[in-house]
Amino acid sequence: MAIEIIMPKMGESITEGTIIEWKKKIGDSIEKDETILEISTDKVDSEVPSPGSGILLEINVEKNETVDVGTVIGYIGDKGEEKQTPKKNLSSIDSGEKVKNKITEEFQKETSVEISKPDKNIKENPKRFYSPLVRSIAKREGIDLKQLDLIEGSGRAGRINKSDILKYVSEKLSSNSSERIAPDHSQPRDVIEEMDVVRKRISKHMIHSQKTSAHVYSTVEIDMTNLLEIKKEYGDIYNQKHSIRLTVTSLIIDACIKALHEFPLLNTSIDDDSIIHHKNINMGIAVALEDNNLIVPVIKSSEELNLIGICRSLQELSEKARDKQLSLDQVQGSTFTITNPGVFGGLMGMPIINQPNVGILSIGKIQKKAVVKETKFGDSVFIRSMMYATLGYDHRLIDGAYGTKFLSFLSKIIESYNTQFEK
């Protein structure tokens, strides 16, 4: 019998996956453990190996479709081989009807066209299936069954989808209106592009965070001159002796860990009416990807690392993020997050909290400014390298005084930064 291809479970909290790309087409040969498709989950993208050798007989779930883990998404076997179909009973039929109704409800929510009760005059053609959305549009536009049968579908097995029937309606209106003014193609036209899977996931997470946390922001300006001098002095040593890069971000992470020890409430999470005090500082670092998306790899137990360990972890995670090689464990479990819009020229940022964290630090662009400082000889003007640091925090737990004191303490650490480097 043919071998089932199952949507895999990538972690305890993962309940569904989205098909990014099938690496094989129906009829293609494939070897066991060869990559057959790519999937995307709430946490990470992953390649799925083939469960056996043979020919890809059937694809049940197309690109960009999302299904529950454990769902059969295709079959592999020998040419002409039959797939195993489980026997149905009354309970499974009832369950199937519930699933079908749920899918229809979700589909109706996600479409931009309102689905009304289908016209009784449009009866199902036993040779073709028309979805509730297609039948609703047909009713609204006065399209009968004979006209529906003439539409060429672009979906699987020739099925008519929303774009097919809307295209038919548009062409019908154009042909019936002799007075319609021809569009001016010399003018630029809007381009409609569907979000990719990762962007959709980011969108949902950001909206969820805005609805969950009471966002509040505090900002300080930090003198980065001393820290930059340390980076310049020891950068070559780290590169030559340890084969790692000493970066401003790694130094700020080190300073932030020290500050979180003094202000541990920012290293917690909220669960209903309970506060979860985390024993480790799992530092999430937002990394921008080449496709304009972003991901947050996590340095686990960062408080146990020295500066060399922080630099090495940051470098490895950043490279894996850009190569899409991060594991599920490396992108979950953060307790505090740092994001760096300054590397792209941003003066400052007001980031959305990375759930379930209660705090996120945004570091801006470092730029030289004229700064007035008090000396024993009176006020003097100095040229210093300055940076804005903004803390976003959840006002359900963190008050303004606590958040601002954290920033002031962090500022003092950075401005007087000094550490013993391993030689």
N, C-alpha and C positions, 0 to 999 in steps of 0.2 A: 504494500500500500504506500501511497505518497506520504512524504514527511511534512509535517506542519511547521511553518515558520511562525513563531510566537513573539508578540511584543514583549520584550524582556522587562523584568523588574530591576531597576537600577539602584534602588535603595528603599529603606523602610517607609520613607515619607513620599515616595514617588508612586502615583496611582495611574498615570497615563503618559503616553508618549506621542510625538508627532513625527511623521515621516518627512525627512529632509530630502532624501534622494535614494532611488533604487539604483544600485550599481550594475544591475543586470536587467535585461528585458526578457519578456516571456519567450521561451524557446532557447535562451542562452544556456550553455553548459556552465557548471560551477563545481568547484571542489570543496570538500568539507573544510571548515574554518576559514575559507576565503571570504573577504568582506562582501556581503550581499546588499546591504543598505546602510544608510546613516539615519539616526533618529535624534530627536531633541526632547529633553525633559525639562522640568522646572529648574533643574540645577546645572545640567551639563549636557553637551552634545557627545554622541558616542557612535562608533562603528559596530555593526552587528555581524558576527561571523555566521556563515552558513551552517546549519545543523547537520548537513549531510551532503553527499555528492550526487550529481544528477543534472536534470534540466529544470529550469524555473518554469513550472507548469501554469501557475496562476498567481495573480496579484490581486488581493482583496481590498487593500487600502492604498489609495493613491497618494502622490506627493502633496504635502501640506495638510493632510487629514490627520486628526487626532483621535486615538482610541485608547481604551483602558488596557493596562498591562494584562497579559494572559490571553489577549485577543489573537485569533488566528489571522495573520495578515497575508499569508501566501502559502504555496505548496511547492515542494521539490520532489522530483521522482524521475522515473524513466518515461520516455515518450509514449503517450497513450495510456499511462498508468492511471488508475482511478484513485481519487482521494477518498479517505474514510469519512463518512458522514454519520455522526452520532444519532442514535434512535431518539425520536421525540416522544414525550409523554405529555399528559395534560398539564402537569406543573410547569414543564419547560415551555409549553405553548403560552401559558399565562405569563410566565416570566418574559418570554420574547415579546409579547404584546406590550408589556410595561416598558421594556427597553425601547421598543419602536416609538411608543408615545412620548417617552422622555426625549429621544433624539429629535422628534418632530417639534417638541416644544422649544428645545435649545436652538434648533435651526430657525424657527420663527423669530426668536429673540435677536439673532445675529443678522438677519437679513434686513435691508433698508426698505423693502416693499412690504406693506401690510398684507398679511394673509387672511383673507376672508373665507367664509364658507364656500366650497367649490360649487359651481353651477351643476345642477342635476342633469342638465342637457349634455354636459361633457362627460360621457361615460368612458370607463377604462377600455382601451384597446387591448385585447388579450396579448397582442404581439409587442406592445410598447408600454412602458411605465411612465406615468406623468406624476411628478412630485406635487404636493399640495401648493407649493409656491407657483409652479408653472401653470397649474389649473386655475389658480387665483388670478394670475395675470391674464390668462386667456379669457376668463369671464369678464374682467374689467375692460379688456380691449375688444370684446365682441368676436373672439376667434372661436370657431366651432371645431368639432372633432376632426372633420375632413381637412381643415386647414392645418391643424396640429400634426396630422399624419404626414403632411408635405414638408414640414420643417426638418432640416438635416441637423441632427444632434451631434455635438462635439464631445459629449461625455462618454464614459465607459459603456461599451456595447451600443453606441449610438444614442445614448440617452440624452434627452433635451434638458439643458440646464437653464438657469436664469438669463445668462448672457445670450444664449441662442434665441430665446423667444423675444427678448428685448431688441435684438438685432433685426428679427423678422418684423416686429412692430415698426421699428424705425424705417426700414426699407419700404414697408407698406404705405406709411404716411408720406414718404418722399414721392412714391410713384403715383399716389392719388391726388397730390396737390400740385397742379400745373403752375399755380401762382406763387409757389414757394420760392423764395430768393435763394439762389445757390450760395453756399458758404464761401467766404473769402479765405482761401487756403494760403494766401500770401501773409496773413497775420498769424503770429504764434498761437498755438492752441495749448490748453491745459493738458497735462499728462497725468493720468491716474495710475498709481502703482500700489499694489497690495503690500502691506508690511510683511517682512520676513518673520520666521518663527521666533527668532531671538528678540526682535523688536516688539512683537506682540507680548512676549513674556515680560520684558522690561516694563512695558506700558501697564500691564496688569499689576505688577509689583509696586510701581510708583503710586498708582491710584489707591491701592490697598494701604500703603504706608500713610498717605495723606488722610485717609479716612480713619486710620487707627490711632496715630500719634498726634498730640497737640504740639505742633512745631513752633519753637521759639529760637531766636538767634542772638548771639552776642559776638562782638568783633573786637579784636585788639590789634595794634600795630607793633611788630616785633623787630628789634634791631638784629639783623642776621650777619653783621659784619664779622663777628668773632667766629661764628660757625663756618662761614665761607673760608676764612683763613685756615681753619683746621682741616677742612676738606682739601684745600689746595696743598697744604703741607704734607698730609698723609695719603693723598689719593694715589700717588705713584707707588708708595710702599705697599698699599693694599693690593694694587694690581700686580706688582712684581712678586711679592711674597706669598699672596693668597689667591691670586688669579681671580679676584672679584673687584667690583666697582664700588667705591665709596661715594655715595650720592647724598644730596641734600635730603631726599625722602628718607633714606635709611637713618640719618642722624636725627631727623624729626621724629621718626618712629621710636627711636631709643629715648628721646626726651619725653615723648608722650607716654611711654610705659612708666617712666618715673612719676609723671604727673598723675597717672591713673592709680598708682599705689597710694597717693595722698588723697585722692578723690574717688574712692572705689564705687560710689553710687553710679558713676557713669559707665561702669563695667557690669551692669546688671541688665535684666530683662523683666518685662511685666507679663504675668500670666493671670488674666482676669483681675482679681484683687490681690494677688500675691506678687512679691518681689523676689526674683531669682538672683542670688548673689553668686556670681561665677568664681570658681576658685582659680581659674587661669585667665590670662588676657589673650584671647584669640583675635589677633589684629587683622581686620579685613582691609585690603588695599585695592581701591578701584583702579582698574587697568583699562585704558581705551584700546579697542581693537581696530584693525585696518578697515573693517567694513562699517565703521562709525557706530558700532555697538560697544558695550562695555561689560566687564565681568569683574567680580570681586573675589579673587583668591585670598586664602586665609593663612596667616602665619600662626600655627597652633602653639600654645604655651610660650608666647613670645617673651614673657617675663623671665624665662629660664635661659634665654640666649644672650650672649655678649654681643658687642657691635659687629664682630666678624660673622657670627651666626645670623644676625639680622640681615646683613648685606648679602650673604650667600642665599638665604631663604628668599629674600625679595627678588634677587636676580633670577633664581631658578623658577619661581612662580610666574614672574613676568614673561619669561621666555616661553614657558609652557602655555600660558594664556594666549599669547599671540600665535603659537603653533597649534592651538586647539588640542592640547595634549593633557589638560588638567583632568584629574580624577574627581569623582563625586565628593570624596572626603576633603579635597583641597578647595572646594568652593562653598562649604557650608560650615556652620558652627561659629561664625564670628561673634564677638561680644562688643567690639567697638570698631569703627571704620574711619579710614583716612582717605580723602580724595584730593587730587592735586590739579585743579584747573589752571594753576599758575604756569605749569609746564607748557600750556598752549597760549600763554599770554594773558590769561584772565587776571584782573587785578584782585578780585575776590569773588567768592561764590556763596550761595545760600542753598546747600544741598538738601535733598530729601533723605530722611533717616532710613538706613538699611535695616529693615525688620529682621529679627526682633530686637535689635539694638535700641538703646535709648539716647545714644549720642553719635555724632559724626563730625569730624574735623575737616574743614576745607582750608587748604593752604594756597595763597595767591602768588602772583608774580613778584619776584624779588627785583627791586629797582633802587637805584641810588637817588637820595634826596638830601636836601639841606635840612639838618636837624639842629634845633637849639638845645644845648645841654648846659646844666649848671656845673661850674667848676669853682675851685677855691678863689679864682680870680674874677668870678662873676659869670654871667651867661655868655656862651660862645656858640658859634655856628660851625657845625661839622658836616662833612659829606659821609653819609652812612648808607649801607645797603638795608633797606626796609622791606617788610612783608606784612600783609594783612592775613590774620588767621581768624576764621569764623567757626564758631561751634554751633551746630544745630542740635537741639536737645528736646526731649519729650517732656513737656510741661506737666504731664500727669504725675511725673515723679521728680523731675529736676526743676528747681526754681531758679530765677534769674541770678540771685546772689551766688548760689552754688556753681552755676555754669560759668559766671564771670570770674569767680575766684580760681576756678580751674585754669582758665585762659591766662590769668595774671601769673599763676604759679608756673605754667608752661613757658610763658614769656621769660621769666627769670632764669629758668633752666637753660633755655636756648641762648640767652644773651650772655650768660656766664659759663657757656658750655666748655667742659674740660673732661677728658677721659684718658685713661692709660691704655695706650695702644700696644698690642703684642708685637714684639720685635722679631 
